[in-house]
Structure formats: structure tokens, C-alpha cells
């Protein structure tokens, strides 16, 4: 079970001193080199464990250790053998280092630094390569996670999970330096980040190379996210990389490998005819970690989604935590009545369903029969804190034949393996919403993708010189979206002349139109590309084989193939690990070995094991009485453990002047009482003499806290803040696309009902007038949020066209005068 706590720095000094990260981006592929510097300041030998995230589809390809003047490069070995070799080295007093992928999720690695003698330093270098995802605005996204949120492990699932120590960002006891170098055949137009950067430095006059680095004073309170923008980004490319001279001929590492990037551009005539059918299923995370802004943002997003759906489609909304709920027993046809019923339920959604058990609702959704002529589109919103990532992705893959899955990772620490894996296997698109990002524009882009006609009959053909044969290493392309990149890796076997060319052709059908895109490329290998393409190709093939091993009776045979490929390519897999043993040091290291878990930045969180009983807290105000529960976390001078059916999240303040604040929406100062949404009252005491006599009490620092249930009449929900004007207007739109002329619309437009009624042209119907006013207001005042309202505005325009109203021009003129705008009729799409 994942658990986190606060290390008392005075009692358990942390041996990790600094991390240096160098990023090299070539076009849309990144190489990341991290150097971790350790120092043992204790008087006994030390084993340090550092758990950290990498992108789920990254190829970890190098691991080495520098001890004093000695550098040792790790070997890739079968995982169990590597673990045994590591344990043997430690028990015989040798130094050893082990790097392995988590059994539950491919985006978490643990690094064990074993037998670091007193006073000694060690420097660990690890390297991975990864493809950068294309964002809604054509930027390429790189993320260096600062956080591993504890992953919720569903009841009855196998594996104890990775132990993650997590502390507030201000207490992270090591420093980070980060620099990036970007190069591309096309000019770099800009690099943006959610963190402070030093200014971008161009290295040449055509601006195809640039460097950037993190400004001094970075706090570990967020992921480091870079967005890289190139001019003319949507260019198809092919890179041929020469094989390794020392590798066997005709092997993956010995032959050249080509990486082809395709950006299909669909005919505009087809793109303008958005699909008006489909079954849209929205699955929303309501676990405790989604509290506050995350759940309110999800509610707002569902409002926009429901208003933007086309008439005649079908929909349903599911939400999940430790259990799941659905608004309708099965998907219903979209209309005014069903939309309003769904919106009432959405308004009441809170992050109050406990843990993060996503598997069961998915099974239920997939068990529902398909609706004829209504292709299923699944939208999944989660902060991605689950421990059974592989199981979830497997389920999506098994059902990929009859649906598309669009996934959204919310907040810092969302599992990239889960979010990207679901979208990849479900033939959809993944989006990440972090920091101050607004969820709505990203989700509406995915809805536009879902409304695009489905691309079918996709095929890829190769035209190469007759002496060269091709082995495609990537899975077949099953989905294409306008402006989105598709990558293909292929092994090229045989000799060709320097001037030889190849050609790859992508063919597909879209809304009955047959299309094709061709790319001609030179077979001459690119200079100085290292083995980046080979390693990414190896990782692609390893992922395919790992998936095959999960569902194959010949599991051991497939596993042998994975281990062989992993060892040959030097790329990690779920069945292998990197191992380094320092055999140079002949002195045996003396003394008992101390174990230290190194904390990552994050909230103090604890994902508890779900059990059948209610809540049980076990508290001790003294270090000598330790929690015996995996859900326990040590807080300075007190410890506390609990077992429960839900996950509670606490932010703790160390100063009496600072309120004790809970993610579920209440704050407590010393001797304060407060009620929160579930109707519990908490009482906090700062003095040891006032002890809680309730199992629900827990000792924090030198204080205690107890709670009692409040009678309904005492429980008053907090007042909601005023609604955003855009959402206020959107909430008034009818399912058909029109607005009604009433006082609520007038208020949303910032006018009185009398002003709006008086300005209406005589011949115009009240619905036409109201709808045109809403469109003018959106175009006049909310163009910065056009991505969010574009689809619902298009629905309004379709409704107006169907009315064949004679007075549209007069309405536009009168509406501009009333609202103080100058929006042209053509700009409204009328």
C-alpha cells in the first residue's frame, strides 16, 4: 500500500543532496539525463531509496554510478536475478545500485543506493528518451514531475505497491537544476513553462537551435512543464538512424531504423460536417484527492460538454471513488429533459466517494450493449492516482474495437502511464491539466476530435529499393485525428546506395472520401543521432510484447523475448532491471546498514487500505509508539494511523497561527470548531491534557482532534461563490441550441429585462432575439475563451438557420447597439 509521511530531518538525515537534469530535444524526441548526487553524513553505512516518476512510454536506457574516481556502467539483467545480485552484494559488504520499474505502473521507478559508507559520496546518472506529445495549440509538452502522488491500491489487488515518502515542497531537502537544449529542422518560435525560466537563448541566426534553463530559486511545488513551439509544426518527417556497429547484423540494434512522423490533413469540406450522432459516456473521478478546485472545474466542464452535445446523440455520466454511480441506468437520448436532469445531478457532485477504483465502473460501461449507429465515445477525468494501471489499460485495450477513449489527467502527479495508456489503447487522445491550466479548452478540443467523422480503412504501405526489406515495429494505426501526429517505427534490413530513397504512403477513408498522404525520404542515415530512434523503437516493441505476455498462455516464452530484447537494446522493461556492483572496492563495509526513504515533494497524503469497517484511528503522541498500519503517517512529534473506506487528505500547518486545512473543505485553528460538507464537527485542542476519547480523534503535533456528527438542522453548507458570467450564460442555453428571452438572460448579459424587451425588433421572435444577443455577447466579450463555447455557438447558429427567421439582420444591428458591440453578421456565422 502506498504510504507517505514526513521525515523528521533532525533524526533521519536525507542522503540525496542535489539533482541535475539536462534535457535535449531534437524535433519531437527528448533525451533526459539526470544526475543524482548522494552523500552519507551518518556514522554508519546507508541504503537510500528514491522513488521517482518518468513518462509512461519513456525508454530508460542508461544507468551508471560514480564513486570517488571510479565510474561503473550498469548492466540490464532479468529483474529477479538483478535483485538477488543486489542483495548478495549488500550482505557481503559491497556497494551496489539497483534501478527498476514498478510492478504496478511503468511510469514509476525506484533507485536503491546500497552500502554507502560513512562520509562517502556517490553520483548516479540515469538517462531516458521519450516522444513529446502534441498539445491542442501545437506545442510539444515535456514534463519533469516533481511529485508522485500516492497511488490508490484497490481492495484485493496484488502487490504492496511502492513506498512513497512525500513532504511539503518547502521541506524538500535537495536542490534541482534544469537546463534544456532544443533543435529542429524548423525554427523554434518560443518555449513556455509553468515555472520561471531564464530568457530563451538562440544559438544560430536561423533560430533552429536554442537553450533555456530554470531560473534560480525553484520550489518543489509543481512539475516542471515545458511547451515547445516550432514554426510550421505540421510537417511530416522521416529520420533514418544507422545501427550499432558492435550489434549482430539483421538484429534490431544492428540494422538501420526509421522513425516516420505523419500529420494527416483532412479536407475542409469533410471537417465542416461534424458528426451529429454518438453515445457520449463521461466518467468522472470523485475520490477525495479531487476535492476543491478540481471537482468544481470538473462540474463546469461537464456543463460545457452537455450544452455542446448534438441533438439526437445519446449520453450518460458516471462518477467513481471507492464505489461508482451513474445518472441514468443506461445511456439516454440527448434532449432538453435529459440534459436538465443530468445538470441538476452534476451541480451536486462533490469529491466524496473515497478511494480511486476505476476498474469496476469501466467494466460496467463496457458491459452495456452498443447502440446501433451511435459509436461509443468515452471521456475519463481523473487525477490518475491508481495502483492498478496495467489492469485498467488492459481492459481498455480489450474493448478498443467498439469505442474511443479520451482521457484527462488532472493536477500534479497524474499518472502519465494511465492517462496516455488509456487514450492510446482506446484510440482517442490524452490531455493533461496542471497548475493554472483551464480544463475546459482542452476537454472541448477532445470533444471536437470525438465529433470528427471516424477514420476507417487505415493502411500504411512502403516503397523501398528491392534490396531493402522493412519490418514494422509499431502497432497498426487504428485512429487518426486532424492535426495530430502518428508515429511509425520500422527496421530496415539490407544494403542500399547512398542516394537511395524510400516512400511511405498512408491511405484512409473519411466520411466516404478516400484519401492518401505520401512521404518520400532519403535512406541515408542521419549523422550523430546516437541510438535515440533505436531505443524508442525497442521500447515500442517491448510494450507490445509486455501486453502480449499479460494475455498469453505462452507467457514465459514471451517474457524471454522481452528480457532478450531489453538486454540487447539496453532499454528497461517490466521484466528487467539495471544493476551496478562496485567490485573495485575490496574493503568490506563495516557496521549495520541503515535504511532511508527519500521524500518527494507533495501534500502529506495517505492512501489507506480499504476495509469493510468504518473509520478506525490509532494515535500516539510519542515517537516510541509507532503506527502499525500501512495507512499511518508520522507527523513530527505524534503519529497517527487510520484504516478507512475512503481516502482523507490533510494539509498540516506547523504553526499555531496557521489554520489546519483539509482538502475536503474545512479549516481548523487551535480551539476552533468547524463543520464540513459531510456533516461532521471537529474540535481541536493544542494541549496534551485535553485528549480525545473518540476513535476518530487523532494527535497532531501536541494537540488532539475529535469529531461528532451534527444534526441536520445545524449543518449549513457553505455559500457558493458567484458564477462566472460565461458559465452563467451557457447554463441558460437549451439543448436545441437556442436561448429564451427572460430576466435570467438579461442579467447574464448585464442588462435589465426591460432594456432587453424594449430593444427587440418588432418582427423577431423572442427566441431568435435572445439567441442572437447571446451570440453577440460571446463574440463581443469572450473571444479569449472561444475554444470553450465554439461548439455550443455552432449549435445555436444551426438552430437559427433552421428557423428561417426574416429579421436576423435587424436583430444583429439592434443587439450590437444594446450591448455596445460591433460584431458583424458574417462573424456570427449567420
FIFI-485189 format. One record per residue (C-alpha): residue in three letters; x, y negated, z. Coordinates in pm, whole numbers, padded with zeros to 5 digits, always signed. Layout:
<pts>
ALAXYZ/...
</pts>
This chain:
<pts>
UNK+00000+00000+00000/UNK+00137-00339-00094/UNK+00205-00550+00209/UNK+00364-00882+00272/UNK+00481-01070+00573/UNK+00709-01340+00695/UNK+01066-01252+00769/UNK+01199-01429+01076/UNK+01508-01583+00925/UNK+01698-01603+01254/UNK+01652-01233+01324/UNK+01681-01088+00973/UNK+01907-01300+00753/UNK+01840-01253+00383/UNK+02136-01144+00174/UNK+02019-01289-00162/UNK+02183-01633-00192/UNK+02109-01754-00546/UNK+01957-01661-00881/UNK+02082-01798-01212/UNK+01864-01744-01520/UNK+01977-01810-01877/UNK+01713-01790-02149/UNK+01799-01765-02518/UNK+01504-01797-02756/UNK+01550-01706-03121/UNK+01235-01796-03310/UNK+00972-01594-03114/UNK+01201-01348-02930/UNK+01364-01424-02595/UNK+01669-01277-02423/UNK+01670-01336-02047/UNK+01988-01292-01842/UNK+01950-01312-01464/UNK+02241-01316-01221/UNK+02160-01244-00856/UNK+02429-01330-00602/UNK+02428-01140-00270/UNK+02633-01194+00044/UNK+02624-00985+00363/UNK+02677-01217+00661/UNK+02590-00949+00915/UNK+02837-00737+01109/UNK+02702-00409+00970/UNK+02671-00267+00617/UNK+02349-00359+00446/UNK+02095-00226+00197/UNK+01892-00505+00033/UNK+01574-00452-00169/UNK+01449-00721-00406/UNK+01121-00665-00593/UNK+01057-00890-00891/UNK+00828-00918-01195/UNK+00924-00908-01564/UNK+00688-00932-01865/UNK+00499-00603-01904/UNK+00627-00539-02258/UNK+00988-00651-02195/UNK+01281-00423-02278/UNK+01516-00421-01976/UNK+01843-00335-02146/UNK+02145-00422-01927/UNK+02234-00395-01561/UNK+02580-00441-01409/UNK+02741-00525-01076/UNK+03047-00737-00999/UNK+03206-00656-00663/UNK+03516-00865-00598/UNK+03722-00826-00918/UNK+03553-00502-01024/UNK+03268-00500-01278/UNK+03067-00181-01326/UNK+02804-00140-01601/UNK+02504+00076-01512/UNK+02401+00389-01696/UNK+02042+00483-01779/UNK+01951+00820-01628/UNK+01638+01023-01562/UNK+01465+00849-01266/UNK+01478+01132-01010/UNK+01844+01206-01090/UNK+01930+00836-01054/UNK+01753+00817-00714/UNK+01938+01126-00590/UNK+02272+00987-00710/UNK+02197+00658-00529/UNK+02105+00834-00203/UNK+02413+01060-00225/UNK+02639+00759-00277/UNK+02495+00579+00027/UNK+02515+00887+00250/UNK+02883+00932+00157/UNK+02962+00567+00238/UNK+02990+00444-00123/UNK+02838+00131-00274/UNK+02552+00186-00519/UNK+02290-00017-00706/UNK+01957+00113-00843/UNK+01716-00069-01077/UNK+01381+00096-01156/UNK+01036+00022-01290/UNK+00741+00059-01051/UNK+00543+00380-01100/UNK+00215+00183-01093/UNK+00292-00108-01324/UNK+00555-00169-01593/UNK+00587-00538-01503/UNK+00737-00482-01155/UNK+01096-00373-01095/UNK+01277-00306-00770/UNK+01650-00360-00726/UNK+01829-00181-00444/UNK+02172-00308-00340/UNK+02322-00032-00126/UNK+02603-00034+00130/UNK+02714-00395+00101/UNK+02995-00410+00364/UNK+03006-00690+00626/UNK+03134-01016+00478/UNK+03128-00886+00117/UNK+02963-01047-00186/UNK+02815-00880-00493/UNK+02687-01028-00815/UNK+02416-00838-01007/UNK+02347-00914-01373/UNK+02036-00787-01547/UNK+01909-00858-01895/UNK+01583-00807-02080/UNK+01441-00901-02421/UNK+01077-00987-02484/UNK+00844-01118-02754/UNK+00687-01458-02678/UNK+00307-01476-02704/UNK+00142-01735-02931/UNK-00092-01972-02744/UNK-00414-02141-02855/UNK-00221-02454-02965/UNK+00051-02251-03148/UNK+00302-02290-02866/UNK+00513-01988-02770/UNK+00484-01907-02399/UNK+00771-01793-02178/UNK+00703-01732-01810/UNK+00955-01669-01533/UNK+00735-01553-01243/UNK+00821-01689-00900/UNK+00562-01472-00739/UNK+00448-01113-00713/UNK+00107-01121-00559/UNK+00042-00806-00356/UNK-00142-00566-00584/UNK-00471-00425-00459/UNK-00445-00044-00450/UNK-00789+00117-00497/UNK-00907+00370-00243/UNK-00789+00723-00314/UNK-00533+00618-00576/UNK-00194+00780-00576/UNK+00132+00616-00478/UNK+00222+00394-00191/UNK+00294+00101-00418/UNK+00585-00138-00399/UNK+00650-00313-00067/UNK+00646-00686-00141/UNK+00766-00941+00112/UNK+00609-01280+00044/UNK+00677-01613+00217/UNK+00566-01975+00169/UNK+00764-02141-00110/UNK+00937-02382+00130/UNK+01092-02090+00319/UNK+01239-01900+00022/UNK+01600-01866+00137/UNK+01770-01857-00204/UNK+01813-02108-00489/UNK+01724-02087-00859/UNK+01899-02242-01159/UNK+01738-02204-01502/UNK+01854-02310-01848/UNK+01723-02233-02197/UNK+01867-02247-02547/UNK+01619-02244-02838/UNK+01699-02180-03205/UNK+01477-02119-03507/UNK+01485-02149-03887/UNK+01225-02427-03837/UNK+01276-02748-03635/UNK+01194-02741-03263/UNK+00929-03012-03219/UNK+00902-03005-02838/UNK+00939-02796-02523/UNK+00690-02844-02238/UNK+00678-02699-01888/UNK+00469-02694-01571/UNK+00795-02771-01382/UNK+01020-03077-01405/UNK+01274-03039-01686/UNK+01579-03240-01781/UNK+01527-03403-02125/UNK+01549-03175-02433/UNK+01895-03194-02595/UNK+01919-03124-02970/UNK+02240-02952-03081/UNK+02223-03036-03453/UNK+02077-03301-03682/UNK+01802-03083-03834/UNK+01677-03011-03479/UNK+01666-02631-03524/UNK+01870-02580-03204/UNK+01810-02733-02863/UNK+01880-02680-02493/UNK+01676-02761-02186/UNK+01710-02690-01815/UNK+01513-02705-01494/UNK+01551-03034-01308/UNK+01720-03021-00966/UNK+01510-02952-00658/UNK+01278-02683-00797/UNK+01047-02542-00531/UNK+00932-02181-00547/UNK+00566-02283-00551/UNK+00488-02177-00908/UNK+00601-01973-01204/UNK+00842-02147-01440/UNK+00644-02169-01764/UNK+00793-02296-02091/UNK+00588-02374-02401/UNK+00799-02399-02717/UNK+00663-02565-03031/UNK+00809-02534-03384/UNK+00713-02731-03693/UNK+00524-02513-03947/UNK+00487-02235-03692/UNK+00265-02006-03902/UNK+00536-01881-04137/UNK+00567-01504-04194/UNK+00924-01382-04137/UNK+01130-01062-04152/UNK+01458-01004-03967/UNK+01677-00705-04058/UNK+01928-00608-03790/UNK+02227-00378-03852/UNK+02256-00057-03647/UNK+02515+00012-03378/UNK+02839+00138-03535/UNK+02900+00383-03249/UNK+02549+00537-03264/UNK+02458+00852-03458/UNK+02369+00789-03826/UNK+01996+00827-03907/UNK+01907+00757-03541/UNK+01702+00457-03423/UNK+02012+00281-03283/UNK+02234+00380-03579/UNK+02007+00265-03866/UNK+01905-00093-03952/UNK+01570-00200-03802/UNK+01339-00467-03945/UNK+01100-00684-03743/UNK+00818-00830-03955/UNK+00601-01118-03823/UNK+00279-01174-04014/UNK+00038-01467-03975/UNK-00272-01390-04184/UNK-00462-01699-04303/UNK-00828-01624-04375/UNK-01029-01802-04648/UNK-01204-02113-04512/UNK-01537-02008-04669/UNK-01536-01689-04459/UNK-01422-01863-04140/UNK-01708-02116-04153/UNK-01964-01832-04133/UNK-01927-01734-03766/UNK-02093-01409-03665/UNK-02439-01452-03512/UNK-02452-01106-03361/UNK-02264-00907-03099/UNK-02300-00773-02748/UNK-02103-01001-02513/UNK-02013-00847-02175/UNK-01842-01072-01919/UNK-01657-00904-01630/UNK-01559-01148-01353/UNK-01326-01084-01059/UNK-01491-01186-00729/UNK-01227-01047-00494/UNK-01104-01258-00202/UNK-00798-01381-00394/UNK-01031-01555-00647/UNK-01158-01797-00381/UNK-01182-02177-00402/UNK-01086-02332-00737/UNK-01055-02002-00922/UNK-01413-01890-00866/UNK-01555-02240-00928/UNK-01361-02257-01255/UNK-01498-01913-01349/UNK-01854-02037-01282/UNK-01801-02343-01503/UNK-01652-02125-01778/UNK-01950-01887-01770/UNK-02181-02189-01809/UNK-01997-02296-02127/UNK-01990-01938-02258/UNK-02361-01883-02201/UNK-02451-02212-02370/UNK-02227-02129-02670/UNK-02360-01780-02749/UNK-02555-01744-03074/UNK-02929-01676-03068/UNK-03006-01312-03141/UNK-02696-01166-02974/UNK-02703-00952-02657/UNK-02520-01018-02327/UNK-02465-00917-01965/UNK-02248-01034-01675/UNK-02070-00801-01433/UNK-01871-00903-01126/UNK-01643-00687-00914/UNK-01442-00661-00595/UNK-01446-00352-00372/UNK-01781-00281-00543/UNK-01943-00419-00857/UNK-02270-00591-00951/UNK-02446-00672-01278/UNK-02705-00939-01355/UNK-02915-00712-01580/UNK-02937-00328-01566/UNK-02831-00327-01933/UNK-02742-00593-02191/UNK-03039-00812-02289/UNK-03120-01023-02593/UNK-02999-01383-02557/UNK-03278-01638-02532/UNK-03397-01922-02307/UNK-03546-01697-02039/UNK-03249-01455-02009/UNK-02993-01740-02026/UNK-03165-01931-01742/UNK-03193-01617-01529/UNK-02821-01547-01577/UNK-02722-01908-01499/UNK-02911-01900-01166/UNK-02712-01591-01063/UNK-02383-01743-01185/UNK-02444-02053-00968/UNK-02448-01828-00659/UNK-02125-01640-00738/UNK-01859-01655-00468/UNK-01529-01472-00416/UNK-01689-01245-00158/UNK-01670-00889-00291/UNK-01347-00784-00118/UNK-01069-00597-00300/UNK-00991-00572-00672/UNK-01135-00243-00801/UNK-01173-00300-01173/UNK-01177+00063-01289/UNK-01533+00155-01178/UNK-01713-00140-01346/UNK-01516-00073-01664/UNK-01626+00292-01659/UNK-01988+00177-01616/UNK-01963-00073-01904/UNK-01812+00189-02135/UNK-02082+00441-02038/UNK-02359+00212-02173/UNK-02479+00308-02524/UNK-02379+00076-02809/UNK-02650-00147-02957/UNK-02681-00092-03335/UNK-02538-00381-03547/UNK-02419-00556-03226/UNK-02041-00497-03186/UNK-01938-00498-02818/UNK-01706-00782-02706/UNK-01571-00755-02350/UNK-01433-01061-02165/UNK-01238-00980-01846/UNK-01144-01252-01593/UNK-00908-01152-01310/UNK-00611-01271-01110/UNK-00461-00935-01204/UNK-00368-00813-00858/UNK-00426-00440-00902/UNK-00204-00143-00834/UNK-00351+00099-01091/UNK-00258-00098-01403/UNK-00173+00205-01617/UNK-00504+00378-01538/UNK-00702+00066-01636/UNK-00514+00021-01965/UNK-00559+00392-02048/UNK-00936+00355-02004/UNK-00948+00050-02236/UNK-00743+00240-02497/UNK-00976+00545-02483/UNK-01271+00316-02561/UNK-01095+00093-02816/UNK-01291+00243-03108/UNK-01615+00061-03031/UNK-01527-00269-02862/UNK-01282-00558-02846/UNK-01137-00668-02513/UNK-01040-01031-02440/UNK-00852-01072-02112/UNK-00772-01374-01894/UNK-00504-01380-01624/UNK-00588-01642-01363/UNK-00332-01804-01133/UNK+00030-01744-01044/UNK+00131-01381-01025/UNK-00140-01235-01252/UNK-00002-00908-01387/UNK+00118-00964-01745/UNK+00118-00585-01794/UNK-00254-00566-01706/UNK-00370-00875-01899/UNK-00161-00814-02213/UNK-00215-00436-02198/UNK-00597-00461-02188/UNK-00607-00705-02481/UNK-00352-00510-02684/UNK-00522-00173-02639/UNK-00868-00328-02671/UNK-00787-00507-02997/UNK-00856-00851-02850/UNK-00650-01142-02727/UNK-00486-01226-02391/UNK-00471-01570-02226/UNK-00301-01688-01904/UNK-00439-01974-01695/UNK-00182-02104-01446/UNK-00108-02417-01245/UNK-00326-02708-01360/UNK-00438-02534-01682/UNK-00809-02560-01750/UNK-00965-02220-01805/UNK-01239-02345-02037/UNK-01048-02435-02360/UNK-00856-02105-02354/UNK-01171-01899-02300/UNK-01361-02086-02572/UNK-01076-02014-02816/UNK-01116-01644-02739/UNK-01494-01674-02794/UNK-01419-01824-03137/UNK-01199-01518-03207/UNK-01480-01289-03089/UNK-01726-01467-03319/UNK-01496-01427-03620/UNK-01610-01152-03854/UNK-01431-00828-03768/UNK-01140-00747-03998/UNK-01162-00388-04128/UNK-00971-00150-04358/UNK-00632-00286-04250/UNK-00333-00127-04425/UNK+00039-00202-04448/UNK+00244-00083-04748/UNK+00619-00106-04810/UNK+00802-00153-05140/UNK+01173-00074-05097/UNK+01463+00038-05320/UNK+01428+00415-05390/UNK+01741+00500-05188/UNK+01589+00341-04871/UNK+01312+00507-04668/UNK+01105+00346-04393/UNK+00980+00483-04057/UNK+00724+00251-03895/UNK+00778+00239-03516/UNK+00483+00017-03419/UNK+00128+00145-03370/UNK-00105+00075-03666/UNK-00250-00279-03678/UNK-00617-00249-03576/UNK-00711-00617-03526/UNK-00631-00944-03699/UNK-00729-01297-03591/UNK-00692-01624-03777/UNK-00358-01786-03688/UNK-00243-01503-03460/UNK+00085-01318-03514/UNK+00107-00945-03588/UNK+00444-00775-03533/UNK+00570-00461-03705/UNK+00897-00280-03623/UNK+01037-00029-03875/UNK+01355+00180-03908/UNK+01528+00165-04249/UNK+01727+00476-04347/UNK+01963+00495-04646/UNK+02212+00263-04818/UNK+02119-00040-05026/UNK+02315-00307-05213/UNK+02387-00646-05057/UNK+02136-00819-05284/UNK+01855-00566-05239/UNK+01509-00689-05144/UNK+01208-00531-04980/UNK+00843-00624-04974/UNK+00570-00559-04718/UNK+00200-00602-04809/UNK-00084-00643-04561/UNK-00433-00565-04701/UNK-00766-00604-04521/UNK-01138-00669-04570/UNK-01312-00963-04405/UNK-01688-01017-04437/UNK-01689-00815-04758/UNK-01392-01002-04910/UNK-01077-00800-04988/UNK-00758-00997-04906/UNK-00385-00936-04903/UNK-00073-01112-04778/UNK+00275-01030-04912/UNK+00619-01100-04766/UNK+00942-01049-04965/UNK+01260-01020-04758/UNK+01632-00953-04801/UNK+01762-00616-04677/UNK+02092-00779-04585/UNK+02126-00763-04204/UNK+02123-01091-04013/UNK+02455-01190-03861/UNK+02519-01197-03489/UNK+02175-01083-03369/UNK+02315-00834-03116/UNK+02071-00546-03077/UNK+01764-00750-02981/UNK+01539-00610-03257/UNK+01656-00251-03191/UNK+01580-00284-02822/UNK+01234-00431-02879/UNK+01166-00154-03133/UNK+01285+00107-02880/UNK+01059-00045-02612/UNK+00761-00032-02854/UNK+00827+00336-02930/UNK+00885+00416-02559/UNK+00549+00255-02469/UNK+00371+00464-02733/UNK+00535+00785-02607/UNK+00460+00697-02241/UNK+00093+00656-02331/UNK+00106+00989-02517/UNK+00262+01157-02211/UNK-00030+01041-01993/UNK-00282+01227-02211/UNK-00086+01525-02342/UNK-00063+01886-02234/UNK+00295+01885-02362/UNK+00375+01611-02107/UNK+00722+01748-02021/UNK+00822+01761-02390/UNK+00709+01402-02448/UNK+00883+01293-02126/UNK+01210+01449-02256/UNK+01174+01243-02576/UNK+01124+00924-02371/UNK+01427+00995-02150/UNK+01642+01073-02457/UNK+01535+00753-02637/UNK+01575+00545-02319/UNK+01929+00677-02260/UNK+02030+00630-02628/UNK+01892+00275-02654/UNK+01984+00163-02302/UNK+01623+00042-02254/UNK+01437+00121-01932/UNK+01124+00336-01920/UNK+00885+00470-01655/UNK+01085+00797-01651/UNK+01435+00648-01621/UNK+01634+00408-01400/UNK+01962+00215-01413/UNK+02223+00342-01168/UNK+02564+00198-01068/UNK+02800+00371-00822/UNK+03125+00195-00724/UNK+03376+00477-00741/UNK+03670+00233-00741/UNK+03630+00167-00370/UNK+03797+00463-00197/UNK+03729+00332+00155/UNK+03423+00479+00320/UNK+03191+00208+00454/UNK+03153+00249+00832/UNK+02852+00181+01056/UNK+02476+00228+01046/UNK+02307+00094+00731/UNK+02060-00194+00785/UNK+01759-00230+00552/UNK+01640-00574+00439/UNK+01340-00656+00216/UNK+01391-00985+00036/UNK+01082-01208+00026/UNK+00937-01358-00291/UNK+00755-01691-00291/UNK+00383-01687-00238/UNK+00100-01714+00010/UNK+00118-01494+00317/UNK-00114-01228+00190/UNK-00204-00879+00282/UNK-00395-00641+00061/UNK-00547-00396+00304/UNK-00623-00031+00254/UNK-00998+00004+00206/UNK-01159+00231+00465/UNK-01518+00324+00545/UNK-01540+00138+00875/UNK-01600-00235+00912/UNK-01320-00458+01044/UNK-01054-00350+01289/UNK-00782-00585+01408/UNK-00487-00483+01618/UNK-00293-00774+01760/UNK+00023-00812+01956/UNK+00175-01135+02083/UNK+00510-00976+02133/UNK+00769-00855+01879/UNK+00810-00534+02072/UNK+00463-00421+01976/UNK+00471-00370+01604/UNK+00176-00313+01376/UNK+00136+00048+01272/UNK-00092-00039+00986/UNK+00022-00096+00626/UNK-00207-00395+00614/UNK-00025-00567+00902/UNK+00192-00871+00861/UNK+00433-01026+01110/UNK+00374-01387+01190/UNK+00662-01548+01381/UNK+00609-01456+01749/UNK+00296-01247+01703/UNK+00199-00958+01481/UNK-00140-00864+01351/UNK-00273-00568+01162/UNK-00612-00501+01023/UNK-00799-00239+00829/UNK-01098-00351+00636/UNK-01317-00305+00336/UNK-01236-00646+00193/UNK-00919-00847+00147/UNK-00886-01165+00352/UNK-00630-01430+00256/UNK-00479-01661+00515/UNK-00262-01967+00475/UNK-00099-02027+00812/UNK+00035-02356+00941/UNK+00325-02360+01186/UNK+00245-02699+01334/UNK-00046-02782+01566/UNK-00107-03096+01363/UNK-00180-02887+01055/UNK-00508-02703+01025/UNK-00516-02326+00993/UNK-00664-02287+00649/UNK-00831-01990+00488/UNK-00876-01931+00116/UNK-01237-01835+00181/UNK-01324-02195+00255/UNK-01276-02299+00617/UNK-01010-02478+00821/UNK-00934-02448+01190/UNK-00735-02679+01411/UNK-00639-02593+01770/UNK-00951-02553+01985/UNK-01171-02619+01683/UNK-01467-02412+01578/UNK-01584-02377+01225/UNK-01832-02177+01019/UNK-01757-02038+00677/UNK-01969-01901+00397/UNK-02026-01552+00532/UNK-02183-01699+00844/UNK-01907-01620+01094/UNK-01792-01863+01359/UNK-01425-01869+01457/UNK-01281-02008+01779/UNK-00907-02066+01802/UNK-00704-02106+02119/UNK-00344-02227+02133/UNK-00277-02093+02477/UNK-00188-01733+02569/UNK-00414-01749+02871/UNK-00723-01752+02652/UNK-00732-01407+02500/UNK-00988-01274+02259/UNK-01194-00984+02389/UNK-01318-00908+02040/UNK-01167-00656+01796/UNK-01196-00927+01536/UNK-00956-01158+01720/UNK-00600-01183+01607/UNK-00299-01350+01765/UNK-00143-01623+01556/UNK+00185-01761+01688/UNK+00099-01811+02061/UNK-00273-01852+02003/UNK-00571-01624+01960/UNK-00880-01641+01748/UNK-01220-01479+01786/UNK-01540-01493+01591/UNK-01913-01437+01641/UNK-02198-01409+01395/UNK-02403-01726+01356/UNK-02784-01717+01347/UNK-02919-01816+01004/UNK-03057-02149+01127/UNK-02709-02255+01249/UNK-02538-02165+00924/UNK-02535-02458+00683/UNK-02347-02419+00355/UNK-02102-02694+00267/UNK-02225-02969+00033/UNK-02120-02915-00328/UNK-01916-03191-00495/UNK-02089-03385-00776/UNK-02083-03204-01108/UNK-01851-03308-01392/UNK-02054-03524-01641/UNK-01969-03292-01933/UNK-02090-02984-01745/UNK-02399-03178-01634/UNK-02489-03247-01997/UNK-02405-02893-02111/UNK-02619-02742-01833/UNK-02927-02916-01981/UNK-02891-02764-02330/UNK-03146-02499-02427/UNK-03049-02158-02563/UNK-03171-02260-02909/UNK-02918-02547-02915/UNK-03149-02845-02854/UNK-03188-03081-02557/UNK-03518-03204-02408/UNK-03591-03573-02352/UNK-03624-03603-01976/UNK-03484-03801-01677/UNK-03206-03544-01619/UNK-03069-03600-01972/UNK-03092-03979-01929/UNK-02895-03954-01603/UNK-02628-03734-01766/UNK-02591-03999-02041/UNK-02558-04272-01778/UNK-02891-04437-01872/UNK-03237-04473-01719/UNK-03525-04267-01855/UNK-03700-04588-01963/UNK-03396-04705-02168/UNK-03376-04372-02349/UNK-03752-04351-02418/UNK-03768-04713-02542/UNK-03479-04672-02790/UNK-03628-04364-02963/UNK-03710-04427-03333/UNK-04085-04407-03387/UNK-04086-04114-03633/UNK-03835-03899-03443/UNK-03949-03609-03227/UNK-03829-03627-02866/UNK-03616-03306-02900/UNK-03440-03433-03216/UNK-03371-03771-03049/UNK-03243-03605-02730/UNK-03019-03364-02923/UNK-02865-03638-03139/UNK-02799-03850-02827/UNK-02618-03555-02663/UNK-02404-03503-02976/UNK-02315-03874-02998/UNK-02217-03874-02627/UNK-01993-03567-02675/UNK-01819-03718-02981/UNK-01801-04066-02831/UNK-01678-03986-02479/UNK-01548-03628-02465/UNK-01330-03574-02775/UNK-01041-03474-02543/UNK-01249-03169-02440/UNK-01372-03081-02790/UNK-01235-02724-02761/UNK-01482-02670-02477/UNK-01802-02799-02642/UNK-01737-02741-03014/UNK-01934-02415-03036/UNK-02240-02538-02844/UNK-02238-02859-03055/UNK-02233-02645-03373/UNK-02538-02461-03236/UNK-02713-02798-03182/UNK-02631-02905-03542/UNK-02774-02574-03674/UNK-03093-02635-03474/UNK-03124-02990-03614/UNK-03071-02866-03972/UNK-03348-02609-03923/UNK-03590-02887-03810/UNK-03550-03072-04145/UNK-03620-03391-03946/UNK-03672-03703-04166/UNK-03535-03955-03914/UNK-03181-03830-03844/UNK-03007-04140-03986/UNK-03224-04377-03776/UNK-03161-04164-03466/UNK-02781-04178-03517/UNK-02790-04558-03561/UNK-03016-04612-03257/UNK-02816-04365-03048/UNK-02488-04545-03119/UNK-02645-04878-03013/UNK-02788-04728-02692/UNK-02466-04551-02588/UNK-02224-04818-02712/UNK-02056-04579-02960/UNK-01973-04587-03331/UNK-01991-04219-03427/UNK-02056-04153-03797/UNK-02335-03918-03902/UNK-02083-03709-04101/UNK-01859-03674-03791/UNK-02153-03512-03612/UNK-02172-03253-03890/UNK-02520-03371-03998/
</pts>
